[in-house]
Amino acid sequence: MSSHAPAESHSSQGAAPFQPFPGAKSWTVRAVEAVMAELSPAAADDAAEGWHAVPWDQGVAVQRIMGTHYLRPSRAGKARDEWDRLIRGDREHLAARGLEVILAGSSQTVVRVPVPTEPQTVARVRRVGRLEEFRRSVDFVGWPGIGGSLRFEAGHATARYEAADHEGRAVWVGNADMAGAVESLADHYGLPLPVRVVEESAAPAD
């Protein structure tokens, strides 16, 4: 499999470049949307035809929609044949673009987007406050104002980082180490992974 994720620029010509923001759509979902857009249009919110791409566990699920239906027709006939043709076409196209099909359901195709071998985002991390507070600020290179903070919390049963975005909102962290916490923060903004973490000199204590 290729070590490079599909480019987002295929989604539509002339589309505005992506701008990160809190709670943005994951880069993996955007990558799958770009690939699927090459094949057929996505379904609008009120459309009866098309597809949706949504996060699914460790992958992205592409859900087919046909005639307002989200499930494969139960009866044999023209409608089911058309459904099967669409689903088959989705999988062939996704696989041809380097996405691994990890689940082939009757109504969904779940794929895994390959993570590039080279960092796609750079984060600057700096200790702030008093040493015993275990706090760090995070800034993402190239995105002024986009970042947040980390705080290491050590308890009797757990020891892990907590993260907050630049607006002070808590960000779910799936890893206990600092690099994982920074990646969780990057993903919160929709920034692509992996992240290269650059630790800078500590700021003066408050």
ChimeraX commands (.cxc) that place a marker at each C-alpha (Angstrom):
marker #1 position 0.00,0.00,0.00 radius 0.5
marker #1 position 1.16,3.52,-0.65 radius 0.5
marker #1 position 2.52,5.45,2.31 radius 0.5
marker #1 position 0.86,8.63,1.10 radius 0.5
marker #1 position -2.69,9.60,1.90 radius 0.5
marker #1 position -4.97,10.66,-0.98 radius 0.5
marker #1 position -4.79,14.37,-1.69 radius 0.5
marker #1 position -7.66,16.55,-0.57 radius 0.5
marker #1 position -7.41,18.78,-3.61 radius 0.5
marker #1 position -9.33,16.29,-5.72 radius 0.5
marker #1 position -12.63,17.10,-4.00 radius 0.5
marker #1 position -13.52,19.94,-6.32 radius 0.5
marker #1 position -11.77,22.38,-8.56 radius 0.5
marker #1 position -11.58,25.89,-7.23 radius 0.5
marker #1 position -12.63,24.86,-3.71 radius 0.5
marker #1 position -11.36,27.04,-0.89 radius 0.5
marker #1 position -8.31,25.60,0.88 radius 0.5
marker #1 position -8.93,23.90,4.19 radius 0.5
marker #1 position -8.80,26.09,7.28 radius 0.5
marker #1 position -8.45,24.34,10.64 radius 0.5
marker #1 position -10.95,25.11,13.37 radius 0.5
marker #1 position -12.08,23.47,16.64 radius 0.5
marker #1 position -14.15,20.39,15.93 radius 0.5
marker #1 position -13.23,20.28,12.23 radius 0.5
marker #1 position -13.90,17.21,10.14 radius 0.5
marker #1 position -11.06,14.69,10.40 radius 0.5
marker #1 position -8.44,14.76,7.65 radius 0.5
marker #1 position -9.15,11.07,6.99 radius 0.5
marker #1 position -12.83,11.77,6.28 radius 0.5
marker #1 position -11.89,14.67,4.01 radius 0.5
marker #1 position -9.44,12.43,2.16 radius 0.5
marker #1 position -12.14,9.80,1.54 radius 0.5
marker #1 position -14.62,12.48,0.46 radius 0.5
marker #1 position -12.09,13.77,-2.06 radius 0.5
marker #1 position -11.61,10.29,-3.52 radius 0.5
marker #1 position -15.34,9.55,-3.65 radius 0.5
marker #1 position -16.06,12.93,-5.29 radius 0.5
marker #1 position -14.01,11.74,-8.25 radius 0.5
marker #1 position -16.56,8.97,-8.71 radius 0.5
marker #1 position -19.90,10.66,-7.99 radius 0.5
marker #1 position -21.36,13.59,-6.04 radius 0.5
marker #1 position -21.94,13.33,-2.32 radius 0.5
marker #1 position -25.52,13.40,-1.11 radius 0.5
marker #1 position -26.74,16.78,0.05 radius 0.5
marker #1 position -28.58,16.87,3.36 radius 0.5
marker #1 position -31.92,16.60,1.62 radius 0.5
marker #1 position -30.81,14.47,-1.35 radius 0.5
marker #1 position -32.16,11.06,-2.13 radius 0.5
marker #1 position -29.09,9.83,-3.99 radius 0.5
marker #1 position -25.37,9.70,-3.32 radius 0.5
marker #1 position -23.14,8.81,-0.39 radius 0.5
marker #1 position -21.92,10.04,2.97 radius 0.5
marker #1 position -18.48,9.53,4.55 radius 0.5
marker #1 position -18.34,9.37,8.34 radius 0.5
marker #1 position -15.77,8.30,10.97 radius 0.5
marker #1 position -16.01,4.64,11.90 radius 0.5
marker #1 position -13.82,3.20,14.66 radius 0.5
marker #1 position -10.30,3.18,13.15 radius 0.5
marker #1 position -11.48,3.95,9.63 radius 0.5
marker #1 position -13.99,5.87,7.52 radius 0.5
marker #1 position -17.34,4.46,6.41 radius 0.5
marker #1 position -18.82,5.31,3.02 radius 0.5
marker #1 position -22.60,4.93,3.24 radius 0.5
marker #1 position -24.56,4.54,0.01 radius 0.5
marker #1 position -27.97,6.19,-0.42 radius 0.5
marker #1 position -30.35,5.32,-3.24 radius 0.5
marker #1 position -33.93,6.49,-3.50 radius 0.5
marker #1 position -33.86,7.71,0.15 radius 0.5
marker #1 position -32.85,4.19,1.23 radius 0.5
marker #1 position -29.73,3.48,3.31 radius 0.5
marker #1 position -30.04,-0.31,3.15 radius 0.5
marker #1 position -29.63,-2.78,0.31 radius 0.5
marker #1 position -33.02,-3.67,-1.21 radius 0.5
marker #1 position -34.24,-6.96,0.22 radius 0.5
marker #1 position -35.98,-8.10,-2.94 radius 0.5
marker #1 position -34.15,-9.29,-6.03 radius 0.5
marker #1 position -34.62,-7.07,-9.03 radius 0.5
marker #1 position -33.46,-3.97,-10.83 radius 0.5
marker #1 position -33.11,-1.82,-7.68 radius 0.5
marker #1 position -30.92,-4.35,-5.90 radius 0.5
marker #1 position -28.81,-4.92,-9.00 radius 0.5
marker #1 position -28.21,-1.15,-9.24 radius 0.5
marker #1 position -27.36,-0.97,-5.53 radius 0.5
marker #1 position -24.83,-3.79,-5.87 radius 0.5
marker #1 position -23.30,-2.08,-8.90 radius 0.5
marker #1 position -22.84,1.16,-6.98 radius 0.5
marker #1 position -21.34,-0.55,-3.93 radius 0.5
marker #1 position -18.98,-2.58,-6.13 radius 0.5
marker #1 position -17.93,0.56,-7.97 radius 0.5
marker #1 position -17.25,2.36,-4.68 radius 0.5
marker #1 position -14.93,-0.40,-3.49 radius 0.5
marker #1 position -13.07,-0.73,-6.74 radius 0.5
marker #1 position -12.51,3.03,-6.90 radius 0.5
marker #1 position -11.42,3.36,-3.26 radius 0.5
marker #1 position -9.01,0.44,-3.53 radius 0.5
marker #1 position -7.58,1.80,-6.78 radius 0.5
marker #1 position -6.79,5.06,-4.98 radius 0.5
marker #1 position -4.78,3.30,-2.27 radius 0.5
marker #1 position -7.41,2.93,0.46 radius 0.5
marker #1 position -7.63,-0.38,2.29 radius 0.5
marker #1 position -11.13,-1.83,2.47 radius 0.5
marker #1 position -11.42,-3.22,6.00 radius 0.5
marker #1 position -15.15,-3.96,5.99 radius 0.5
marker #1 position -17.37,-4.71,3.01 radius 0.5
marker #1 position -20.94,-4.52,4.24 radius 0.5
marker #1 position -24.12,-4.69,2.22 radius 0.5
marker #1 position -24.70,-0.94,2.63 radius 0.5
marker #1 position -21.35,0.48,3.73 radius 0.5
marker #1 position -17.72,0.26,2.75 radius 0.5
marker #1 position -15.27,0.96,5.55 radius 0.5
marker #1 position -11.76,1.94,4.53 radius 0.5
marker #1 position -8.52,2.81,6.27 radius 0.5
marker #1 position -6.63,5.87,5.03 radius 0.5
marker #1 position -2.86,5.25,4.94 radius 0.5
marker #1 position -0.91,7.54,7.24 radius 0.5
marker #1 position 2.01,9.19,5.42 radius 0.5
marker #1 position 5.50,8.28,6.55 radius 0.5
marker #1 position 6.55,11.94,6.67 radius 0.5
marker #1 position 5.06,14.46,9.14 radius 0.5
marker #1 position 2.19,16.48,7.69 radius 0.5
marker #1 position 1.87,18.92,10.60 radius 0.5
marker #1 position 4.48,20.52,12.86 radius 0.5
marker #1 position 3.70,21.46,16.45 radius 0.5
marker #1 position 5.80,23.67,18.72 radius 0.5
marker #1 position 5.52,22.70,22.38 radius 0.5
marker #1 position 6.82,24.85,25.23 radius 0.5
marker #1 position 6.62,24.49,28.99 radius 0.5
marker #1 position 4.70,27.31,30.66 radius 0.5
marker #1 position 4.07,28.23,34.26 radius 0.5
marker #1 position 5.75,26.66,37.25 radius 0.5
marker #1 position 7.62,23.40,36.84 radius 0.5
marker #1 position 5.34,21.53,39.23 radius 0.5
marker #1 position 2.26,22.47,37.18 radius 0.5
marker #1 position 3.34,20.30,34.24 radius 0.5
marker #1 position 1.71,22.63,31.70 radius 0.5
marker #1 position 2.71,23.15,28.07 radius 0.5
marker #1 position 1.52,25.41,25.30 radius 0.5
marker #1 position 1.07,24.06,21.78 radius 0.5
marker #1 position 1.21,26.03,18.52 radius 0.5
marker #1 position 0.85,24.57,15.04 radius 0.5
marker #1 position 3.35,25.94,12.56 radius 0.5
marker #1 position 1.74,27.84,9.69 radius 0.5
marker #1 position -1.56,28.34,11.51 radius 0.5
marker #1 position -1.39,31.47,13.71 radius 0.5
marker #1 position -3.76,31.33,16.63 radius 0.5
marker #1 position -4.40,27.59,16.24 radius 0.5
marker #1 position -3.09,25.59,19.17 radius 0.5
marker #1 position -3.88,24.96,22.79 radius 0.5
marker #1 position -2.47,23.64,26.01 radius 0.5
marker #1 position -1.51,20.38,27.67 radius 0.5
marker #1 position -1.43,19.49,31.33 radius 0.5
marker #1 position -0.05,16.29,32.76 radius 0.5
marker #1 position -2.31,14.82,35.43 radius 0.5
marker #1 position -0.84,12.16,37.71 radius 0.5
marker #1 position -3.27,10.31,39.95 radius 0.5
marker #1 position -3.22,7.15,42.03 radius 0.5
marker #1 position -4.62,5.01,39.20 radius 0.5
marker #1 position -3.82,6.96,36.05 radius 0.5
marker #1 position -1.25,9.33,34.65 radius 0.5
marker #1 position -2.14,11.09,31.42 radius 0.5
marker #1 position -2.21,14.37,29.55 radius 0.5
marker #1 position -5.29,16.55,29.34 radius 0.5
marker #1 position -5.65,18.95,26.42 radius 0.5
marker #1 position -7.60,22.09,25.67 radius 0.5
marker #1 position -7.86,24.05,22.44 radius 0.5
marker #1 position -7.07,27.75,22.06 radius 0.5
marker #1 position -10.64,28.59,23.11 radius 0.5
marker #1 position -10.24,26.66,26.35 radius 0.5
marker #1 position -12.47,23.75,25.37 radius 0.5
marker #1 position -11.44,20.29,26.53 radius 0.5
marker #1 position -10.12,17.95,23.83 radius 0.5
marker #1 position -10.36,14.18,24.18 radius 0.5
marker #1 position -6.90,12.60,24.41 radius 0.5
marker #1 position -6.56,8.96,23.45 radius 0.5
marker #1 position -2.92,8.57,24.46 radius 0.5
marker #1 position -1.12,9.14,27.73 radius 0.5
marker #1 position 2.15,10.36,26.20 radius 0.5
marker #1 position 2.80,13.94,25.11 radius 0.5
marker #1 position 3.17,13.13,21.39 radius 0.5
marker #1 position -0.19,11.36,21.41 radius 0.5
marker #1 position -1.82,14.28,23.20 radius 0.5
marker #1 position -0.46,16.71,20.60 radius 0.5
marker #1 position -1.81,14.49,17.80 radius 0.5
marker #1 position -5.23,14.46,19.49 radius 0.5
marker #1 position -5.16,18.25,19.56 radius 0.5
marker #1 position -4.13,18.40,15.88 radius 0.5
marker #1 position -6.95,16.01,14.95 radius 0.5
marker #1 position -9.39,18.22,16.87 radius 0.5
marker #1 position -8.57,20.97,14.36 radius 0.5
marker #1 position -8.72,18.63,11.35 radius 0.5
marker #1 position -4.98,18.90,10.77 radius 0.5
marker #1 position -3.37,15.94,9.01 radius 0.5
marker #1 position -1.27,13.36,10.81 radius 0.5
marker #1 position 1.42,12.45,11.64 radius 0.5
marker #1 position 2.66,15.40,13.66 radius 0.5
marker #1 position 6.29,16.34,14.27 radius 0.5
marker #1 position 6.63,17.71,17.79 radius 0.5
marker #1 position 9.32,20.34,18.35 radius 0.5
marker #1 position 10.03,21.04,22.02 radius 0.5
marker #1 position 11.22,24.60,22.59 radius 0.5
marker #1 position 12.84,26.26,25.58 radius 0.5
marker #1 position 10.56,26.83,28.53 radius 0.5
marker #1 position 8.86,30.18,28.87 radius 0.5
marker #1 position 9.61,32.24,32.00 radius 0.5
marker #1 position 7.57,31.13,35.00 radius 0.5
marker #1 position 4.42,33.13,35.76 radius 0.5
marker link #1:1,2 radius 0.2
marker link #1:2,3 radius 0.2
marker link #1:3,4 radius 0.2
marker link #1:4,5 radius 0.2
marker link #1:5,6 radius 0.2
marker link #1:6,7 radius 0.2
marker link #1:7,8 radius 0.2
marker link #1:8,9 radius 0.2
marker link #1:9,10 radius 0.2
marker link #1:10,11 radius 0.2
marker link #1:11,12 radius 0.2
marker link #1:12,13 radius 0.2
marker link #1:13,14 radius 0.2
marker link #1:14,15 radius 0.2
marker link #1:15,16 radius 0.2
marker link #1:16,17 radius 0.2
marker link #1:17,18 radius 0.2
marker link #1:18,19 radius 0.2
marker link #1:19,20 radius 0.2
marker link #1:20,21 radius 0.2
marker link #1:21,22 radius 0.2
marker link #1:22,23 radius 0.2
marker link #1:23,24 radius 0.2
marker link #1:24,25 radius 0.2
marker link #1:25,26 radius 0.2
marker link #1:26,27 radius 0.2
marker link #1:27,28 radius 0.2
marker link #1:28,29 radius 0.2
marker link #1:29,30 radius 0.2
marker link #1:30,31 radius 0.2
marker link #1:31,32 radius 0.2
marker link #1:32,33 radius 0.2
marker link #1:33,34 radius 0.2
marker link #1:34,35 radius 0.2
marker link #1:35,36 radius 0.2
marker link #1:36,37 radius 0.2
marker link #1:37,38 radius 0.2
marker link #1:38,39 radius 0.2
marker link #1:39,40 radius 0.2
marker link #1:40,41 radius 0.2
marker link #1:41,42 radius 0.2
marker link #1:42,43 radius 0.2
marker link #1:43,44 radius 0.2
marker link #1:44,45 radius 0.2
marker link #1:45,46 radius 0.2
marker link #1:46,47 radius 0.2
marker link #1:47,48 radius 0.2
marker link #1:48,49 radius 0.2
marker link #1:49,50 radius 0.2
marker link #1:50,51 radius 0.2
marker link #1:51,52 radius 0.2
marker link #1:52,53 radius 0.2
marker link #1:53,54 radius 0.2
marker link #1:54,55 radius 0.2
marker link #1:55,56 radius 0.2
marker link #1:56,57 radius 0.2
marker link #1:57,58 radius 0.2
marker link #1:58,59 radius 0.2
marker link #1:59,60 radius 0.2
marker link #1:60,61 radius 0.2
marker link #1:61,62 radius 0.2
marker link #1:62,63 radius 0.2
marker link #1:63,64 radius 0.2
marker link #1:64,65 radius 0.2
marker link #1:65,66 radius 0.2
marker link #1:66,67 radius 0.2
marker link #1:67,68 radius 0.2
marker link #1:68,69 radius 0.2
marker link #1:69,70 radius 0.2
marker link #1:70,71 radius 0.2
marker link #1:71,72 radius 0.2
marker link #1:72,73 radius 0.2
marker link #1:73,74 radius 0.2
marker link #1:74,75 radius 0.2
marker link #1:75,76 radius 0.2
marker link #1:76,77 radius 0.2
marker link #1:77,78 radius 0.2
marker link #1:78,79 radius 0.2
marker link #1:79,80 radius 0.2
marker link #1:80,81 radius 0.2
marker link #1:81,82 radius 0.2
marker link #1:82,83 radius 0.2
marker link #1:83,84 radius 0.2
marker link #1:84,85 radius 0.2
marker link #1:85,86 radius 0.2
marker link #1:86,87 radius 0.2
marker link #1:87,88 radius 0.2
marker link #1:88,89 radius 0.2
marker link #1:89,90 radius 0.2
marker link #1:90,91 radius 0.2
marker link #1:91,92 radius 0.2
marker link #1:92,93 radius 0.2
marker link #1:93,94 radius 0.2
marker link #1:94,95 radius 0.2
marker link #1:95,96 radius 0.2
marker link #1:96,97 radius 0.2
marker link #1:97,98 radius 0.2
marker link #1:98,99 radius 0.2
marker link #1:99,100 radius 0.2
marker link #1:100,101 radius 0.2
marker link #1:101,102 radius 0.2
marker link #1:102,103 radius 0.2
marker link #1:103,104 radius 0.2
marker link #1:104,105 radius 0.2
marker link #1:105,106 radius 0.2
marker link #1:106,107 radius 0.2
marker link #1:107,108 radius 0.2
marker link #1:108,109 radius 0.2
marker link #1:109,110 radius 0.2
marker link #1:110,111 radius 0.2
marker link #1:111,112 radius 0.2
marker link #1:112,113 radius 0.2
marker link #1:113,114 radius 0.2
marker link #1:114,115 radius 0.2
marker link #1:115,116 radius 0.2
marker link #1:116,117 radius 0.2
marker link #1:117,118 radius 0.2
marker link #1:118,119 radius 0.2
marker link #1:119,120 radius 0.2
marker link #1:120,121 radius 0.2
marker link #1:121,122 radius 0.2
marker link #1:122,123 radius 0.2
marker link #1:123,124 radius 0.2
marker link #1:124,125 radius 0.2
marker link #1:125,126 radius 0.2
marker link #1:126,127 radius 0.2
marker link #1:127,128 radius 0.2
marker link #1:128,129 radius 0.2
marker link #1:129,130 radius 0.2
marker link #1:130,131 radius 0.2
marker link #1:131,132 radius 0.2
marker link #1:132,133 radius 0.2
marker link #1:133,134 radius 0.2
marker link #1:134,135 radius 0.2
marker link #1:135,136 radius 0.2
marker link #1:136,137 radius 0.2
marker link #1:137,138 radius 0.2
marker link #1:138,139 radius 0.2
marker link #1:139,140 radius 0.2
marker link #1:140,141 radius 0.2
marker link #1:141,142 radius 0.2
marker link #1:142,143 radius 0.2
marker link #1:143,144 radius 0.2
marker link #1:144,145 radius 0.2
marker link #1:145,146 radius 0.2
marker link #1:146,147 radius 0.2
marker link #1:147,148 radius 0.2
marker link #1:148,149 radius 0.2
marker link #1:149,150 radius 0.2
marker link #1:150,151 radius 0.2
marker link #1:151,152 radius 0.2
marker link #1:152,153 radius 0.2
marker link #1:153,154 radius 0.2
marker link #1:154,155 radius 0.2
marker link #1:155,156 radius 0.2
marker link #1:156,157 radius 0.2
marker link #1:157,158 radius 0.2
marker link #1:158,159 radius 0.2
marker link #1:159,160 radius 0.2
marker link #1:160,161 radius 0.2
marker link #1:161,162 radius 0.2
marker link #1:162,163 radius 0.2
marker link #1:163,164 radius 0.2
marker link #1:164,165 radius 0.2
marker link #1:165,166 radius 0.2
marker link #1:166,167 radius 0.2
marker link #1:167,168 radius 0.2
marker link #1:168,169 radius 0.2
marker link #1:169,170 radius 0.2
marker link #1:170,171 radius 0.2
marker link #1:171,172 radius 0.2
marker link #1:172,173 radius 0.2
marker link #1:173,174 radius 0.2
marker link #1:174,175 radius 0.2
marker link #1:175,176 radius 0.2
marker link #1:176,177 radius 0.2
marker link #1:177,178 radius 0.2
marker link #1:178,179 radius 0.2
marker link #1:179,180 radius 0.2
marker link #1:180,181 radius 0.2
marker link #1:181,182 radius 0.2
marker link #1:182,183 radius 0.2
marker link #1:183,184 radius 0.2
marker link #1:184,185 radius 0.2
marker link #1:185,186 radius 0.2
marker link #1:186,187 radius 0.2
marker link #1:187,188 radius 0.2
marker link #1:188,189 radius 0.2
marker link #1:189,190 radius 0.2
marker link #1:190,191 radius 0.2
marker link #1:191,192 radius 0.2
marker link #1:192,193 radius 0.2
marker link #1:193,194 radius 0.2
marker link #1:194,195 radius 0.2
marker link #1:195,196 radius 0.2
marker link #1:196,197 radius 0.2
marker link #1:197,198 radius 0.2
marker link #1:198,199 radius 0.2
marker link #1:199,200 radius 0.2
marker link #1:200,201 radius 0.2
marker link #1:201,202 radius 0.2
marker link #1:202,203 radius 0.2
marker link #1:203,204 radius 0.2
marker link #1:204,205 radius 0.2
marker link #1:205,206 radius 0.2
view
